[in-house]
Amino acid sequence: MTLPTNADSTFNLLVGRPSDAEVPAPPEVPPPGLTAIGPHLSEKSLREGALVLTSVGIAHSVVHAAHGAFLLVHDRDYARARKNLNSYEEENRNFPPKVQRERPRYAGLPLLAMAFVALVVFAWITGPVASPNGAYFERGASVAARILEQPYRAVTALTLHADGAHVVSNLVSGSIFGRALERRAGPGTALFGVVTAGTLGNLANGLFYRSEGLHHASIGASTGVFAIIGLLATLQIVAFARRSWTPEGKRPWTEFVAPIVGGLTLLGTLGASPETDVLAHVFGFAAGLVVGLPIAFAVRWLPKVKWPVEALLGVVALSVVGGAWALAS
């Protein structure tokens, strides 16, 4: 809107602000050769507009009115001032971004943590490796030389632990990461994913040492723990990809790489001590990344937990473990 003031100047108001009837006029007509931009209805808006003009070297002054304030610029600078102010408003239209709270797919009891507690109970039954119950380790360890003839060992090895410190460390890490996984995937899906990926990790580890002609035996749920980390990484990557298809636009590539980098960092921090089977951890993480793909897409297609499906997957996972020990016995 333009309000004629005299023969030498025009008083221009900001396009896109309130309608002509609502736009308040400043108390005085700007001097000839100046144009007013406004009204700015808050001190924050006025301050930001002044900073924008200052940053691009446009001289300006401020005029306060009863219902807002105006920025005065020279007529010759008006087009450039308006362009920079419009660009600033466009860039900051949705800033700060809305915080998206996580809506977990499952928020019930920590069932995966209970599964790791069951491993502690089983460790009390088996005792340490050197105990009189060492037959459990003889029958259930993942031995590279026997992994092809007795593939059930890849499952049973996940339930065996060398000593109390070993099982407690897996209890703590498995419960923390397992809770995060079941919140995103559901308890039955999470348990099935851990057993599947952990088994594949042990198989790959045994086959590697077998191919190298090396004697190797491994035990422990840590392969499953790192499988959980791999599963979480894939779920997060697919979630980022899904949000990139929304109207908000694509996400930076760093958000896709970050989950894998985080997983590798945890691998180096938690699973690279001299006493640990590092390759078993690596293969468990890699198996989790692969197994996580169908799980991530299934979670996307079924955003809400389907309890018959979760129950079926949980029963299958527990049956695989029980069946493996039946074969070992």
Secondary structure in CASP SS format (residue, H / E / C, confidence):
PFRMAT SS
TARGET T0000
AUTHOR 0000-0000-0000
METHOD secondary structure of the structure
MODEL  1
M C 1.00
T E 1.00
L E 1.00
P E 1.00
T C 1.00
N C 1.00
A C 1.00
D C 1.00
S C 1.00
T E 1.00
F E 1.00
N E 1.00
L C 1.00
L C 1.00
V C 1.00
G C 1.00
R C 1.00
P C 1.00
S C 1.00
D C 1.00
A C 1.00
E C 1.00
V C 1.00
P C 1.00
A C 1.00
P C 1.00
P C 1.00
E C 1.00
V C 1.00
P C 1.00
P C 1.00
P C 1.00
G C 1.00
L E 1.00
T E 1.00
A E 1.00
I E 1.00
G E 1.00
P E 1.00
H E 1.00
L C 1.00
S C 1.00
E H 1.00
K H 1.00
S H 1.00
L H 1.00
R H 1.00
E H 1.00
G H 1.00
A H 1.00
L H 1.00
V H 1.00
L H 1.00
T H 1.00
S H 1.00
V C 1.00
G C 1.00
I C 1.00
A C 1.00
H E 1.00
S E 1.00
V E 1.00
V E 1.00
H E 1.00
A E 1.00
A C 1.00
H C 1.00
G E 1.00
A E 1.00
F E 1.00
L E 1.00
L E 1.00
V E 1.00
H E 1.00
D H 1.00
R H 1.00
D H 1.00
Y H 1.00
A H 1.00
R H 1.00
A H 1.00
R H 1.00
K H 1.00
N H 1.00
L H 1.00
N H 1.00
S H 1.00
Y H 1.00
E H 1.00
E H 1.00
E H 1.00
N C 1.00
R C 1.00
N C 1.00
F C 1.00
P C 1.00
P C 1.00
K C 1.00
V C 1.00
Q C 1.00
R C 1.00
E C 1.00
R C 1.00
P C 1.00
R C 1.00
Y C 1.00
A C 1.00
G C 1.00
L C 1.00
P C 1.00
L H 1.00
L H 1.00
A H 1.00
M H 1.00
A H 1.00
F H 1.00
V H 1.00
A H 1.00
L H 1.00
V H 1.00
V H 1.00
F H 1.00
A H 1.00
W H 1.00
I H 1.00
T H 1.00
G C 1.00
P C 1.00
V C 1.00
A C 1.00
S C 1.00
P C 1.00
N C 1.00
G C 1.00
A H 1.00
Y H 1.00
F H 1.00
E H 1.00
R H 1.00
G H 1.00
A C 1.00
S E 1.00
V E 1.00
A H 1.00
A H 1.00
R H 1.00
I C 1.00
L C 1.00
E C 1.00
Q C 1.00
P C 1.00
Y C 1.00
R H 1.00
A H 1.00
V H 1.00
T H 1.00
A H 1.00
L H 1.00
T H 1.00
L C 1.00
H C 1.00
A C 1.00
D C 1.00
G H 1.00
A H 1.00
H H 1.00
V H 1.00
V H 1.00
S H 1.00
N H 1.00
L H 1.00
V H 1.00
S H 1.00
G H 1.00
S H 1.00
I H 1.00
F H 1.00
G H 1.00
R H 1.00
A H 1.00
L H 1.00
E H 1.00
R H 1.00
R H 1.00
A H 1.00
G C 1.00
P H 1.00
G H 1.00
T H 1.00
A H 1.00
L H 1.00
F H 1.00
G H 1.00
V H 1.00
V H 1.00
T H 1.00
A H 1.00
G H 1.00
T H 1.00
L H 1.00
G H 1.00
N H 1.00
L H 1.00
A H 1.00
N H 1.00
G H 1.00
L H 1.00
F H 1.00
Y H 1.00
R H 1.00
S H 1.00
E C 1.00
G C 1.00
L C 1.00
H C 1.00
H C 1.00
A E 1.00
S E 1.00
I C 1.00
G C 1.00
A C 1.00
S H 1.00
T H 1.00
G H 1.00
V H 1.00
F H 1.00
A H 1.00
I H 1.00
I H 1.00
G H 1.00
L H 1.00
L H 1.00
A H 1.00
T H 1.00
L H 1.00
Q H 1.00
I H 1.00
V H 1.00
A H 1.00
F H 1.00
A H 1.00
R H 1.00
R H 1.00
S H 1.00
W C 1.00
T C 1.00
P C 1.00
E C 1.00
G C 1.00
K C 1.00
R C 1.00
P C 1.00
W H 1.00
T H 1.00
E H 1.00
F H 1.00
V H 1.00
A H 1.00
P H 1.00
I H 1.00
V H 1.00
G H 1.00
G H 1.00
L H 1.00
T H 1.00
L H 1.00
L H 1.00
G H 1.00
T H 1.00
L H 1.00
G C 1.00
A C 1.00
S C 1.00
P C 1.00
E C 1.00
T C 1.00
D C 1.00
V H 1.00
L H 1.00
A H 1.00
H H 1.00
V H 1.00
F H 1.00
G H 1.00
F H 1.00
A H 1.00
A H 1.00
G H 1.00
L H 1.00
V H 1.00
V H 1.00
G H 1.00
L H 1.00
P H 1.00
I H 1.00
A H 1.00
F H 1.00
A H 1.00
V H 1.00
R H 1.00
W H 1.00
L C 1.00
P C 1.00
K C 1.00
V C 1.00
K C 1.00
W H 1.00
P H 1.00
V H 1.00
E H 1.00
A H 1.00
L H 1.00
L H 1.00
G H 1.00
V H 1.00
V H 1.00
A H 1.00
L H 1.00
S H 1.00
V H 1.00
V H 1.00
G H 1.00
G H 1.00
A H 1.00
W H 1.00
A H 1.00
L H 1.00
A H 1.00
S C 1.00
END
